[in-house]
Amino acid sequence: MEDWKTRTKLIHSGIRRSQYGEVAEAIFMTQGFVYESAEQAEARFLEAGPDEFIYARYGNPTVKMFEDRIAALEGAEDAFATASGMAAVNGALTSMLKAGDHVVAARALFGSCLYILEEVLTRFGVNVTFVDGTDLDQWKHAINKDTKAVFFESMSNPTLEVIDLPAVARLARRVGAKVIVDNVFATPVFSRALEQGADVVVYSATKHIDGQGRALGGVILGTKEFIRKTVEPYLKHTGGSMSPFTAWIMLKGLETLDLRVRAQAATAQAMAEALQWDARLERVIYPGLEQHPQHVLAGKLLEKPGTVLSLDIKGGQAAAFRFLNALKIMTISNNLGDAKSIVTHPATTTHQRLSDEQKDMLGITPGLVRVSIGIEDSDDLIADVKQALDAVEAR
Ligand SMILES: *Cc1c(COP(=O)(O)O)cnc(C)c1O
C-alpha cells in the first residue's frame, strides 16, 4: 500500500467492507455500537481496537475510512476528521496550547483563523505574534523559547503568498515549536507539507476534497501520538467530530480529487498566462507566473501552484462589480475548489471586516477579484472572463 501512487490510494486506501461486500463505501449512519456483553463494553472503553467503535463522536467506520484514506494520501501516520475546516484549525491549536504559551502566525489568514488566534486563544492567556509570512527575518525575531506553535496558510487567501515552509520549520524546530499548516490552497495533491517540515497539516475538506459544494468538513493530520493523544481527546469530548454521511461524501470526493485539481490547475495556469498582459488589469496574481514574487519558491515546494488566481481590475470596486455581474459561466459565491468556477470580491465579502489599513497591508485592493477555477472547459472559462472584461470597458 505504501508503494501505491496517489490515484490508487485515493480509490482503495482505508476501505472497510462489511459482511455484505459492498463495492461503494457503506454509510454507517449510527451514533452508537452494540456490545455483545457487559465485559466487552468494559474492555472497549478501556481500549478500543482498530475496528472497534463506541460512539460516533469518538469514531465511526465511515469516518475512519475517510481518515485512513486522506492519511495515506498525505503520508501521515494518522488523521482526525472534523465537522468543518474551522473545527480542524481550532482543534489542532486549542488541543495543544495552554495559558502562557506563545504562538507565531502569518498575518495573511482566512478570517475565521484570524478570529481563533486573535480573539479566542488570547482570551485564554495564549500570546500571539503576527508576522509577514513571506519575511523570514520576522519569523526569526518572533519565535522565542516560549513559542509552542507556528501557524500559517502555506498559500494565502486571496493574494496567494507562498510561505517558505522548510525555512520556517527549521526556525520552529530550534525551539521545539510545532509547525501547524493550513494547506487548503496548496491542496493535498500538489503539496508534500509533512516531508517539507510541517508537524501538523489541516484541511477544510469543504473545498477541494468535497469539490462539489455539498458539505462542510475538515481534517487534522499528524503523528499517531499527536492525533490520538492530543487531538482526539479534545475533539471527541468537545463535539467537533465529522458526521458519517459527510465522511461518505468526502470519500467519494477523494476518489476524483487528483483528476479534478490537475484539470483546475491547468486551466488556472492557462488563464493566468492569457490575461497577464491584459491592459484592463493592474495585475494577475498566480504563483505559476514568473512575475509572482514567490514563483521560484512555489515551483520548489508545490507540484502545481494551485487552482485559484486573483485578478486586480483597473477601475476599483465599481469595475470589479461590473466584471462580476457580467460573467456568464462563473458564479458569484465564496467557496473554492468547487467543480463550478466561483468568483469573489474579497474586499466587500470575506475580508469586509478588516480595516482599510489591514486590507492595504494584505494587498486586498478594491479591484481585486478571487477566481476559483472549476472543471468546466478551459477555453469557455477564459472566454467568459474576457467577455466580462469587455463589458467593464463598454461602460
Ligand atoms: C475555508 C477555509 C477554512 C475554513 O473551512 P470551513 O470548512 O469553511 O470551516 C480554513 N482555512 C482556509 C484557508 C480556508 O480556505
The ligand as an SDF file (V2000), in Angstrom:
LIG
                    3D

 15 15  0  0  0  0  0  0  0  0999 V2000
  -12.4390   27.5960    4.0200 C   0  0  0  0  0  0  0  0  0  0  0  0
  -11.1900   27.6730    4.7820 C   0  0  0  0  0  0  0  0  0  0  0  0
  -11.1620   27.3760    6.1540 C   0  0  0  0  0  0  0  0  0  0  0  0
  -12.4010   27.0180    6.9290 C   0  0  0  0  0  0  0  0  0  0  0  0
  -13.0290   25.8740    6.4750 O   0  0  0  0  0  0  0  0  0  0  0  0
  -14.6030   25.5790    6.6960 P   0  0  0  0  0  0  0  0  0  0  0  0
  -14.7630   24.2100    6.1570 O   0  0  0  0  0  0  0  0  0  0  0  0
  -15.3500   26.6360    5.9760 O   0  0  0  0  0  0  0  0  0  0  0  0
  -14.8340   25.6400    8.1740 O   0  0  0  0  0  0  0  0  0  0  0  0
   -9.9560   27.4820    6.8090 C   0  0  0  0  0  0  0  0  0  0  0  0
   -8.8340   27.8410    6.1600 N   0  0  0  0  0  0  0  0  0  0  0  0
   -8.8150   28.1210    4.8480 C   0  0  0  0  0  0  0  0  0  0  0  0
   -7.5390   28.5200    4.1890 C   0  0  0  0  0  0  0  0  0  0  0  0
   -9.9870   28.0550    4.1080 C   0  0  0  0  0  0  0  0  0  0  0  0
   -9.9820   28.3460    2.8050 O   0  0  0  0  0  0  0  0  0  0  0  0
  1  2  1  0
  2  3  1  0
  2 14  2  0
  3  4  1  0
  3 10  2  0
  4  5  1  0
  5  6  1  0
  6  7  2  0
  6  8  1  0
  6  9  1  0
 10 11  1  0
 11 12  2  0
 12 13  1  0
 12 14  1  0
 14 15  1  0
M  END
$$$$
